[in-house]
Amino acid sequence: RPMGYKEIITDAISNRLCLDVRYKNRLRRVEPYVLGKAADGKLLLLCYQISGGSESGQSAGWKMLSLAQLQAIEITPARFAGGRLAYGQKTKAMQTILARLP
């Protein structure tokens, strides 16, 4: 894994910056909310996708992405407010929270 997916995501969360990611061969723009670790040790990103492709056909909405399946990631200059409610319930898959939106 190239250095830094974890660090890039943590930075984006703390600065409320959108990420452009390539995930499962689709480009997506997401608002990162929570970086965590599942019980099996996998790193997970809970994010809100605002545009781009999706296997489910849903180009917008909550997504739980596995960092192991990220093909590329880049911080954008686009800021987001972070006011999307009720994301706490969506972190059940995470045993450990590494970073979350303040």
All heavy atoms as an XYZ file, in Angstrom:
789
protein
N       0.854     -1.187      0.000
C       0.000      0.000      0.000
C       0.889      1.237      0.000
O       1.764      1.357      0.847
C      -0.790     -0.060      1.298
C      -2.153      0.507      1.440
C      -3.122      0.697      0.346
N      -3.973     -0.401      0.028
C      -4.164     -0.818     -1.216
N      -3.554     -0.280     -2.223
N      -4.970     -1.782     -1.464
N       0.655      2.136     -0.929
C       1.460      3.356     -0.896
C       1.260      4.060      0.445
O       0.189      3.986      1.015
C       0.875      4.205     -2.022
C      -0.084      3.348     -2.748
C      -0.306      2.094     -1.979
N       2.306      4.703      0.910
C       2.221      5.414      2.187
C       1.022      6.338      2.136
O       0.789      7.027      1.175
C       3.506      6.237      2.382
C       3.688      6.994      3.681
S       2.506      8.108      4.292
C       2.770      9.706      3.877
N       0.287      6.248      3.179
C      -0.554      7.377      3.406
C      -2.038      7.314      3.225
O      -2.655      8.317      3.424
N      -2.666      6.219      2.827
C      -4.128      6.264      2.723
C      -4.733      6.658      4.059
O      -5.602      7.509      4.139
C      -4.696      4.920      2.272
C      -4.550      4.636      0.792
C      -3.872      5.511     -0.048
C      -5.085      3.497      0.238
C      -3.743      5.245     -1.403
C      -4.958      3.223     -1.114
C      -4.288      4.099     -1.928
O      -4.166      3.824     -3.263
N      -4.242      6.012      5.128
C      -4.746      6.305      6.464
C      -4.494      7.773      6.831
O      -5.382      8.465      7.332
C      -4.043      5.369      7.462
C      -4.818      5.090      8.706
C      -4.224      3.884      9.403
C      -3.490      4.313     10.640
N      -2.908      3.205     11.375
N      -3.285      8.243      6.558
C      -2.915      9.618      6.893
C      -3.699     10.630      6.061
O      -4.136     11.659      6.561
C      -1.409      9.836      6.697
C      -0.532      9.083      7.676
C      -0.302      7.602      7.324
O      -0.802      7.129      6.269
O       0.367      6.916      8.111
N      -3.871     10.329      4.772
C      -4.624     11.218      3.878
C      -6.065     11.340      4.370
O      -6.621     12.435      4.456
C      -4.581     10.692      2.421
C      -3.182     10.894      1.835
C      -5.636     11.387      1.556
C      -2.958     10.176      0.518
N      -6.665     10.203      4.719
C      -8.061     10.210      5.175
C      -8.192     10.963      6.498
O      -9.092     11.775      6.670
C      -8.594      8.766      5.293
C      -8.713      8.154      3.893
C      -9.938      8.743      6.020
C      -8.927      6.652      3.878
N      -7.266     10.709      7.421
C      -7.297     11.397      8.722
C      -7.200     12.912      8.524
O      -7.942     13.684      9.141
C      -6.152     10.894      9.621
O      -6.300      9.479      9.792
C      -6.178     11.556     10.979
N      -6.308     13.331      7.649
C      -6.127     14.749      7.338
C      -7.408     15.336      6.738
O      -7.853     16.419      7.119
C      -4.944     14.902      6.381
C      -4.536     16.353      6.185
O      -4.570     17.118      7.175
O      -4.203     16.727      5.052
N      -8.001     14.603      5.798
C      -9.224     15.081      5.142
C     -10.366     15.200      6.148
O     -11.132     16.174      6.111
C      -9.610     14.144      4.001
N     -10.481     14.227      7.059
C     -11.537     14.284      8.074
C     -11.341     15.508      8.960
O     -12.271     16.286      9.180
C     -11.566     12.989      8.923
C     -12.093     11.814      8.092
C     -12.424     13.180     10.181
C     -11.988     10.456      8.768
N     -10.129     15.705      9.464
C      -9.924     16.804     10.409
C     -10.071     18.168      9.748
O     -10.408     19.146     10.401
C      -8.579     16.676     11.122
O      -7.532     16.663     10.202
N      -9.860     18.247      8.432
C      -9.996     19.525      7.723
C     -11.293     19.637      6.913
O     -11.483     20.609      6.195
C      -8.781     19.741      6.811
C      -7.527     19.957      7.619
O      -7.414     20.919      8.362
N      -6.582     19.035      7.519
N     -12.142     18.608      7.036
C     -13.421     18.589      6.313
C     -13.238     18.819      4.818
O     -13.913     19.664      4.209
C     -14.389     19.621      6.888
C     -14.864     19.247      8.272
C     -15.816     20.276      8.831
N     -16.002     20.005     10.252
C     -17.185     19.833     10.827
N     -18.272     19.922     10.129
N     -17.252     19.583     12.115
N     -12.324     18.070      4.237
C     -12.071     18.170      2.802
C     -12.567     16.912      2.101
O     -12.362     15.796      2.586
C     -10.573     18.353      2.541
C      -9.987     19.675      3.043
C      -8.467     19.658      2.952
C     -10.554     20.852      2.267
N     -13.207     17.103      0.969
C     -13.680     15.964      0.184
C     -12.495     15.183     -0.374
O     -11.404     15.731     -0.571
C     -14.552     16.434     -0.972
S     -16.134     17.117     -0.447
N     -12.736     13.923     -0.631
C     -11.736     13.048     -1.245
C     -12.241     12.583     -2.600
O     -13.428     12.289     -2.761
C     -11.512     11.801     -0.371
C     -10.855     12.015      0.983
C     -11.008     10.760      1.837
C      -9.394     12.370      0.816
N     -11.331     12.502     -3.565
C     -11.606     11.799     -4.812
C     -10.958     10.439     -4.670
O      -9.752     10.354     -4.400
C     -11.011     12.549     -6.010
C     -11.848     13.760     -6.406
O     -13.034     13.840     -6.002
O     -11.321     14.624     -7.126
N     -11.744      9.385     -4.805
C     -11.210      8.035     -4.660
C     -11.542      7.205     -5.886
O     -12.536      7.437     -6.564
C     -11.763      7.319     -3.389
C     -11.376      8.069     -2.127
C     -13.268      7.129     -3.441
N     -10.666      6.251     -6.161
C     -10.982      5.216     -7.151
C     -11.208      3.957     -6.334
O     -10.322      3.498     -5.613
C      -9.849      5.020     -8.153
C     -10.168      3.915     -9.164
C      -9.111      3.780    -10.232
N      -9.177      4.834    -11.219
C     -10.070      4.880    -12.220
N     -10.976      3.941    -12.338
N     -10.057      5.873    -13.068
N     -12.430      3.427     -6.420
C     -12.831      2.276     -5.615
C     -13.588      1.315     -6.504
O     -14.558      1.714     -7.155
C     -13.712      2.759     -4.458
C     -14.039      1.710     -3.432
C     -13.095      1.318     -2.493
C     -15.290      1.123     -3.381
C     -13.392      0.362     -1.539
C     -15.594      0.171     -2.429
C     -14.635     -0.205     -1.508
O     -14.931     -1.157     -0.567
N     -13.116      0.085     -6.555
C     -13.731     -0.917     -7.445
C     -13.855     -0.372     -8.870
O     -14.907     -0.467     -9.499
C     -15.076     -1.369     -6.891
C     -14.938     -2.097     -5.564
C     -16.262     -2.647     -5.105
C     -16.070     -3.447     -3.822
N     -17.336     -3.938     -3.279
N     -12.757      0.236     -9.346
C     -12.658      0.768    -10.710
C     -13.647      1.881    -11.032
O     -13.950      2.130    -12.193
C     -12.790     -0.352    -11.750
C     -11.563     -1.236    -11.726
O     -10.445     -0.739    -11.634
N     -11.765     -2.533    -11.786
N     -14.142      2.552    -10.002
C     -15.039      3.682    -10.252
C     -14.526      4.906     -9.493
O     -14.147      4.798     -8.336
C     -16.456      3.354     -9.796
C     -17.136      2.325    -10.689
C     -18.518      2.003    -10.144
N     -19.272      1.191    -11.083
C     -19.207     -0.143    -11.132
N     -18.418     -0.795    -10.315
N     -19.936     -0.807    -11.996
N     -14.533      6.041    -10.172
C     -14.157      7.296     -9.513
C     -15.347      7.823     -8.737
O     -16.473      7.805     -9.240
C     -13.717      8.335    -10.553
C     -12.369      8.071    -11.199
C     -12.132      9.046    -12.346
C     -11.252      8.177    -10.180
N     -15.078      8.272     -7.509
C     -16.136      8.791     -6.654
C     -15.619      9.999     -5.895
O     -14.446     10.040     -5.535
C     -16.555      7.743     -5.607
C     -16.896      6.379     -6.187
C     -16.799      5.308     -5.110
N     -17.004      3.980     -5.666
C     -17.975      3.159     -5.306
N     -18.834      3.518     -4.386
N     -18.090      1.977     -5.855
N     -16.482     10.947     -5.602
C     -16.130     12.037     -4.681
C     -16.926     11.790     -3.404
O     -18.133     11.607     -3.441
C     -16.468     13.404     -5.254
C     -16.162     14.497     -4.210
C     -15.932     15.837     -4.809
N     -14.666     15.891     -5.521
C     -14.157     17.013     -6.022
N     -14.794     18.158     -5.883
N     -12.999     16.994     -6.665
N     -16.197     11.795     -2.284
C     -16.829     11.473     -1.009
C     -16.468     12.485      0.072
O     -15.420     13.125      0.014
C     -16.431     10.046     -0.522
C     -16.828      8.978     -1.544
C     -14.948      9.944     -0.205
N     -17.371     12.606      1.031
C     -17.119     13.360      2.260
C     -16.723     12.327      3.318
O     -17.535     11.472      3.664
C     -18.394     14.084      2.712
C     -18.936     15.079      1.711
C     -20.293     15.648      2.136
O     -20.946     15.105      3.048
O     -20.702     16.651      1.528
N     -15.489     12.358      3.810
C     -15.065     11.356      4.795
C     -15.579     11.692      6.193
O     -15.445     12.830      6.636
C     -13.539     11.437      4.744
C     -13.258     12.856      4.349
C     -14.393     13.270      3.453
N     -16.189     10.727      6.858
C     -16.733     10.956      8.196
C     -15.972     10.203      9.283
O     -15.610     10.778     10.296
C     -18.220     10.585      8.245
C     -19.112     11.733      7.833
C     -19.230     12.095      6.502
C     -19.807     12.459      8.778
C     -20.023     13.170      6.122
C     -20.600     13.538      8.409
C     -20.700     13.887      7.074
O     -21.470     14.963      6.717
N     -15.772      8.896      9.076
C     -15.147      8.085     10.129
C     -14.175      7.086      9.503
O     -14.509      6.407      8.535
C     -16.203      7.303     10.952
C     -15.545      6.551     12.107
C     -17.298      8.210     11.479
N     -12.973      7.014     10.087
C     -11.992      5.996      9.725
C     -11.924      5.043     10.904
O     -11.754      5.472     12.044
C     -10.622      6.643      9.481
C      -9.459      5.694      9.185
C      -9.672      4.947      7.882
C      -8.141      6.460      9.149
N     -12.077      3.762     10.629
C     -12.074      2.799     11.721
C     -11.522      1.460     11.296
O     -11.150      1.253     10.143
N     -11.501      0.568     12.267
C     -10.960     -0.770     12.045
C     -12.022     -1.784     12.437
O     -12.615     -1.698     13.513
C      -9.715     -0.938     12.924
C      -8.772     -2.006     12.461
C      -7.553     -2.079     13.351
C      -6.493     -1.090     12.904
N      -5.206     -1.337     13.531
N     -12.260     -2.747     11.558
C     -13.210     -3.827     11.840
C     -12.567     -4.832     12.795
O     -11.355     -4.798     13.030
C     -13.617     -4.510     10.535
N     -13.369     -5.733     13.313
C     -12.868     -6.755     14.239
C     -11.764     -7.601     13.598
O     -10.842     -8.043     14.279
C     -14.018     -7.650     14.698
N     -11.840     -7.791     12.277
C     -10.824     -8.600     11.584
C      -9.581     -7.783     11.209
O      -8.686     -8.272     10.536
C     -11.419     -9.264     10.340
C     -11.900     -8.269      9.291
O     -11.692     -7.038      9.477
O     -12.483     -8.697      8.289
N      -9.548     -6.508     11.631
C      -8.368     -5.682     11.366
C      -8.439     -4.853     10.109
O      -7.579     -4.017      9.867
N      -9.451     -5.070      9.271
C      -9.579     -4.296      8.028
C      -9.866     -2.834      8.344
O     -10.665     -2.515      9.217
C     -10.731     -4.839      7.174
C     -10.411     -6.109      6.444
C     -11.469     -6.394      5.386
C     -11.179     -7.690      4.676
N     -12.214     -8.702      4.888
N      -9.206     -1.957      7.597
C      -9.471     -0.520      7.737
C     -10.674     -0.150      6.891
O     -10.776     -0.544      5.722
C      -8.247      0.290      7.294
C      -7.058      0.230      8.247
C      -5.831      0.861      7.613
C      -7.381      0.912      9.564
N     -11.585      0.634      7.482
C     -12.827      1.009      6.827
C     -13.005      2.520      6.867
O     -12.632      3.170      7.842
C     -14.021      0.363      7.539
C     -14.040     -1.153      7.623
C     -15.156     -1.619      8.545
C     -14.195     -1.761      6.238
N     -13.604      3.057      5.816
C     -13.936      4.473      5.756
C     -15.441      4.603      5.586
O     -16.001      4.108      4.604
C     -13.230      5.148      4.571
C     -13.679      6.582      4.249
C     -13.390      7.530      5.403
C     -13.033      7.076      2.965
N     -16.082      5.248      6.562
C     -17.488      5.602      6.407
C     -17.513      6.989      5.782
O     -16.917      7.933      6.316
C     -18.212      5.626      7.754
C     -19.660      6.122      7.677
C     -20.536      5.148      6.892
C     -20.238      6.365      9.058
N     -18.168      7.090      4.625
C     -18.185      8.362      3.919
C     -19.546      8.578      3.282
O     -20.335      7.643      3.159
C     -17.084      8.406      2.864
S     -17.169      7.061      1.665
N     -19.778      9.806      2.891
C     -20.987     10.129      2.158
C     -20.570     10.457      0.738
O     -19.814     11.406      0.511
C     -21.726     11.317      2.787
C     -23.123     11.470      2.230
C     -24.185     10.794      2.820
C     -23.365     12.253      1.115
C     -25.470     10.901      2.291
C     -24.639     12.369      0.581
C     -25.687     11.690      1.180
O     -26.957     11.793      0.656
N     -21.004      9.634     -0.206
C     -20.635      9.847     -1.606
C     -21.528     10.922     -2.204
O     -22.753     10.855     -2.086
C     -20.766      8.538     -2.396
C     -20.349      8.699     -3.845
C     -20.268      7.378     -4.577
O     -19.924      6.365     -3.995
N     -20.589      7.392     -5.855
N     -20.897     11.927     -2.823
C     -21.686     13.006     -3.415
C     -21.739     12.937     -4.949
O     -22.621     13.520     -5.556
C     -21.212     14.403     -2.941
C     -19.715     14.583     -3.111
C     -21.596     14.619     -1.490
C     -19.201     15.956     -2.741
N     -20.818     12.199     -5.562
C     -20.888     12.014     -7.011
C     -19.986     10.859     -7.418
O     -19.142     10.402     -6.653
C     -20.472     13.293     -7.753
O     -19.104     13.568     -7.516
N     -20.192     10.400     -8.649
C     -19.332      9.351     -9.183
C     -20.077      8.043     -9.379
O     -21.290      7.980     -9.267
N     -19.307      7.001     -9.663
C     -19.868      5.700     -9.969
C     -20.132      4.872     -8.730
O     -19.669      5.190     -7.640
N     -20.887      3.790     -8.922
C     -21.203      2.909     -7.808
C     -21.685      1.567     -8.332
O     -22.408      1.522     -9.323
C     -22.291      3.545     -6.947
O     -22.750      2.646     -5.988
N     -21.282      0.490     -7.675
C     -21.769     -0.835     -8.064
C     -23.280     -0.931     -7.886
O     -23.966     -1.557     -8.661
C     -21.111     -1.913     -7.189
C     -19.761     -2.347     -7.682
C     -19.241     -3.550     -6.912
O     -19.440     -3.632     -5.693
O     -18.634     -4.397     -7.562
N     -23.780     -0.302     -6.814
C     -25.205     -0.405     -6.504
C     -26.057      0.480     -7.405
O     -27.277      0.384     -7.381
C     -25.440      0.003     -5.047
O     -25.191      1.387     -4.889
N     -25.401      1.379     -8.161
C     -26.150      2.323     -8.972
C     -26.511      3.586     -8.207
O     -27.036      4.529     -8.766
N     -26.232      3.594     -6.899
C     -26.496      4.768     -6.067
C     -25.260      5.669     -6.116
O     -24.258      5.363     -5.494
C     -26.739      4.335     -4.614
C     -27.903      3.403     -4.420
C     -29.233      4.136     -4.434
O     -29.343      5.246     -3.950
N     -30.245      3.506     -5.003
N     -25.360      6.776     -6.846
C     -24.181      7.640     -6.956
C     -24.055      8.594     -5.783
O     -23.048      9.263     -5.636
C     -24.208      8.412     -8.271
O     -25.325      9.262     -8.294
N     -25.087      8.670     -4.938
C     -25.004      9.493     -3.731
C     -25.550      8.698     -2.555
O     -26.466      7.900     -2.706
C     -25.795     10.783     -3.905
N     -24.934      8.907     -1.396
C     -25.414      8.227     -0.193
C     -24.267      7.722      0.649
O     -23.096      7.873      0.294
N     -24.616      7.115      1.793
C     -23.606      6.589      2.712
C     -22.935      5.367      2.121
O     -23.601      4.498      1.557
C     -24.261      6.214      4.041
C     -24.673      7.405      4.836
C     -25.947      7.864      5.015
C     -23.814      8.313      5.529
N     -25.918      9.008      5.785
C     -24.631      9.299      6.116
C     -22.425      8.385      5.711
C     -24.106     10.342      6.880
C     -21.910      9.429      6.469
C     -22.735     10.385      7.042
N     -21.621      5.295      2.266
C     -20.841      4.148      1.779
C     -19.838      3.749      2.856
O     -19.281      4.605      3.544
C     -20.042      4.511      0.511
C     -20.856      5.139     -0.606
C     -21.698      4.136     -1.345
C     -22.495      4.836     -2.438
N     -23.227      3.938     -3.285
N     -19.613      2.458      2.984
C     -18.555      1.933      3.838
C     -17.520      1.333      2.885
O     -17.790      0.347      2.211
C     -19.099      0.860      4.782
C     -18.077      0.338      5.763
S     -17.636      1.520      7.069
C     -19.059      1.376      8.160
N     -16.365      1.986      2.785
C     -15.333      1.547      1.856
C     -14.209      0.848      2.615
O     -13.806      1.299      3.683
C     -14.751      2.746      1.098
C     -15.737      3.675      0.378
C     -14.981      4.766     -0.363
C     -16.646      2.916     -0.565
N     -13.723     -0.237      2.036
C     -12.575     -0.937      2.605
C     -11.305     -0.330      2.011
O     -11.164     -0.250      0.793
C     -12.659     -2.425      2.246
O     -11.413     -3.039      2.473
N     -10.386      0.110      2.866
C      -9.158      0.728      2.362
C      -8.361     -0.244      1.500
O      -7.657      0.167      0.590
C      -8.286      1.255      3.513
C      -8.524      2.729      3.869
C      -9.923      2.966      4.387
C      -7.492      3.226      4.835
N      -8.492     -1.543      1.757
C      -7.775     -2.548      0.974
C      -8.212     -2.529     -0.487
O      -7.469     -2.958     -1.361
C      -7.990     -3.938      1.570
N      -9.410     -2.035     -0.755
C      -9.919     -2.011     -2.131
C      -9.788     -0.651     -2.794
O     -10.183     -0.479     -3.944
C     -11.380     -2.471     -2.149
C     -11.506     -3.930     -1.748
C     -12.941     -4.415     -1.794
O     -13.708     -4.010     -2.657
N     -13.288     -5.282     -0.880
N      -9.231      0.326     -2.074
C      -8.992      1.639     -2.682
C      -7.858      1.518     -3.696
O      -6.833      0.915     -3.407
C      -8.582      2.664     -1.620
C      -9.681      3.323     -0.803
C      -9.067      4.234      0.243
C     -10.639      4.106     -1.676
N      -8.045      2.075     -4.871
C      -7.003      2.031     -5.895
C      -6.259      3.363     -5.988
O      -5.135      3.407     -6.452
C      -7.639      1.662     -7.237
C      -8.229      0.261     -7.193
C      -9.367      0.096     -8.178
O     -10.331      0.846     -8.186
N      -9.256     -0.903     -9.016
N      -6.921      4.436     -5.560
C      -6.292      5.759     -5.568
C      -7.101      6.658     -4.655
O      -8.292      6.432     -4.444
C      -6.260      6.336     -6.986
N      -6.419      7.663     -4.122
C      -7.098      8.605     -3.231
C      -6.389      9.945     -3.319
O      -5.171      9.996     -3.442
C      -7.119      8.071     -1.780
C      -7.976      8.951     -0.876
C      -5.717      7.934     -1.221
C      -8.285      8.303      0.460
N      -7.176     11.008     -3.304
C      -6.591     12.348     -3.395
C      -7.476     13.327     -2.630
O      -8.705     13.298     -2.767
C      -6.532     12.743     -4.872
C      -5.775     14.014     -5.140
C      -5.729     14.314     -6.637
O      -5.678     13.370     -7.445
O      -5.741     15.510     -6.977
N      -6.845     14.171     -1.832
C      -7.595     15.226     -1.144
C      -7.915     16.313     -2.156
O      -7.079     16.673     -2.975
C      -6.781     15.812      0.031
C      -6.647     14.787      1.150
C      -7.451     17.082      0.566
C      -5.964     15.304      2.394
N      -9.134     16.825     -2.106
C      -9.540     17.920     -2.992
C      -9.568     19.213     -2.174
O      -9.575     19.163     -0.941
C     -10.955     17.670     -3.553
O     -11.901     17.894     -2.500
C     -11.098     16.263     -4.113
N      -9.627     20.364     -2.833
C      -9.774     21.614     -2.083
C     -11.219     21.852     -1.638
O     -11.498     22.801     -0.919
C      -9.318     22.690     -3.076
C      -9.377     22.053     -4.415
C      -9.345     20.566     -4.237
N     -12.136     20.985     -2.066
C     -13.560     21.180     -1.761
C     -13.846     20.833     -0.303
O     -13.562     19.729      0.146
C     -14.409     20.305     -2.689
N     -14.406     21.812      0.412
C     -14.753     21.599      1.823
C     -16.207     21.126      1.926
O     -17.006     21.366      1.036
C     -14.560     22.888      2.618
C     -13.110     23.358      2.640
C     -12.925     24.611      3.463
N     -13.115     24.348      4.877
C     -12.162     23.871      5.694
N     -10.958     23.608      5.219
N     -12.410     23.648      6.954
N     -16.510     20.457      3.044
C     -17.902     20.073      3.292
C     -18.267     20.416      4.730
O     -17.415     20.486      5.604
C     -18.143     18.591      2.969
C     -17.437     17.610      3.871
C     -18.107     16.982      4.916
C     -16.097     17.294      3.665
C     -17.452     16.067      5.733
C     -15.444     16.380      4.471
C     -16.131     15.766      5.515
N     -19.553     20.663      4.946
C     -20.018     21.154      6.252
C     -20.016     20.061      7.321
O     -19.784     20.333      8.490
C     -21.409     21.743      6.109
N     -20.294     18.825      6.905
C     -20.295     17.732      7.875
C     -21.576     17.617      8.658
O     -21.630     16.929      9.658
N     -22.638     18.252      8.220
C     -23.868     18.255      9.006
C     -24.811     17.093      8.759
O     -25.953     17.143      9.178
N     -24.364     16.060      8.080
C     -25.272     14.938      7.804
C     -25.540     14.182      9.101
O     -24.623     13.786      9.798
C     -24.674     14.018      6.755
C     -24.454     14.755      5.443
C     -24.078     13.813      4.328
N     -23.609     14.557      3.179
C     -24.397     15.124      2.270
N     -25.700     15.038      2.382
N     -23.872     15.772      1.258
N     -26.792     13.994      9.402
C     -27.178     13.440     10.695
C     -27.139     11.909     10.704
O     -27.126     11.273      9.666
C     -28.592     13.904     11.047
C     -28.744     15.417     11.190
C     -30.205     15.782     11.418
C     -27.890     15.945     12.329
N     -27.155     11.382     11.901
C     -27.373      9.955     12.130
C     -26.338      9.054     11.476
O     -26.657      7.977     11.015
C     -28.774      9.554     11.676
N     -25.090      9.477     11.422
C     -24.100      8.559     10.867
C     -23.546      7.629     11.931
O     -22.935      6.627     11.625
C     -22.978      9.294     10.116
C     -22.009     10.072     10.972
C     -20.903      9.438     11.532
C     -22.168     11.426     11.202
C     -19.996     10.147     12.305
C     -21.271     12.135     11.968
C     -20.188     11.492     12.525
O     -19.295     12.176     13.291
N     -23.761      7.947     13.196
C     -23.234      7.126     14.287
C     -23.654      5.668     14.211
O     -22.867      4.769     14.474
N     -24.897      5.427     13.829
C     -25.405      4.056     13.710
C     -24.651      3.268     12.650
O     -24.617      2.056     12.692
C     -26.899      4.079     13.346
C     -27.796      4.504     14.480
C     -27.693      3.543     15.664
O     -27.832      2.343     15.516
N     -27.420      4.084     16.836
N     -24.081      3.961     11.704
C     -23.445      3.298     10.565
C     -22.039      2.809     10.888
O     -21.397      2.191     10.060
C     -23.415      4.252      9.369
C     -24.815      4.701      8.998
C     -24.820      5.564      7.768
C     -26.168      6.117      7.450
N     -27.254      5.151      7.362
N     -21.539      3.080     12.081
C     -20.176      2.661     12.417
C     -20.136      1.308     13.138
O     -19.104      0.914     13.635
C     -19.477      3.723     13.302
O     -20.219      3.874     14.513
C     -19.370      5.057     12.584
N     -21.255      0.588     13.169
C     -21.315     -0.692     13.885
C     -20.269     -1.695     13.406
O     -19.821     -2.529     14.180
C     -22.707     -1.314     13.762
C     -23.736     -0.604     14.617
C     -25.050     -1.350     14.562
C     -26.118     -0.603     15.347
N     -27.402     -0.630     14.688
N     -19.897     -1.637     12.135
C     -18.904     -2.574     11.591
C     -17.506     -2.288     12.132
O     -16.603     -3.097     11.983
C     -18.894     -2.506     10.072
N     -17.338     -1.124     12.744
C     -16.015     -0.712     13.230
C     -15.861     -1.049     14.706
O     -16.664     -0.627     15.532
C     -15.828      0.790     13.035
C     -15.844      1.225     11.596
S     -15.670      3.023     11.473
C     -15.757      3.249      9.699
N     -14.814     -1.798     15.013
C     -14.535     -2.110     16.409
C     -13.764     -0.966     17.057
O     -13.953     -0.666     18.224
C     -13.731     -3.407     16.480
C     -13.574     -3.940     17.888
C     -12.927     -5.313     17.887
O     -11.901     -5.508     17.240
N     -13.515     -6.244     18.594
N     -12.887     -0.331     16.279
C     -12.055      0.761     16.770
C     -12.226      1.959     15.848
O     -12.145      1.801     14.629
C     -10.570      0.338     16.768
O     -10.449     -0.915     17.390
C      -9.705      1.360     17.487
N     -12.433      3.140     16.426
C     -12.498      4.376     15.644
C     -11.115      5.029     15.688
O     -10.577      5.267     16.757
C     -13.544      5.353     16.233
C     -14.938      4.705     16.309
C     -13.571      6.653     15.429
C     -15.584      4.368     14.993
N     -10.545      5.282     14.522
C      -9.214      5.899     14.436
C      -9.308      7.406     14.238
O      -8.452      8.150     14.708
C      -8.419      5.264     13.292
C      -8.247      3.748     13.386
C      -7.603      3.209     12.124
C      -7.435      3.364     14.609
N     -10.329      7.853     13.519
C     -10.538      9.285     13.296
C     -12.006      9.471     12.977
O     -12.605      8.635     12.314
C      -9.677      9.777     12.140
N     -12.565     10.569     13.486
C     -13.955     10.859     13.143
C     -14.137     12.346     13.015
O     -13.352     13.122     13.554
C     -14.923     10.256     14.157
C     -14.935     10.957     15.502
C     -16.099     10.549     16.410
N     -17.075      9.694     15.829
C     -17.542      8.576     16.402
N     -17.117      8.199     17.566
N     -18.453      7.866     15.806
N     -15.167     12.725     12.286
C     -15.445     14.137     12.101
C     -15.708     14.776     13.457
O     -16.492     14.249     14.229
C     -16.668     14.299     11.198
C     -16.767     15.623     10.475
C     -15.639     15.749      9.465
C     -18.092     15.735      9.775
N     -15.032     15.880     13.780
C     -15.240     16.511     15.092
C     -16.677     17.016     15.234
O     -17.316     17.332     14.275
C     -14.258     17.676     15.106
C     -13.480     17.635     13.856
C     -14.045     16.564     12.971
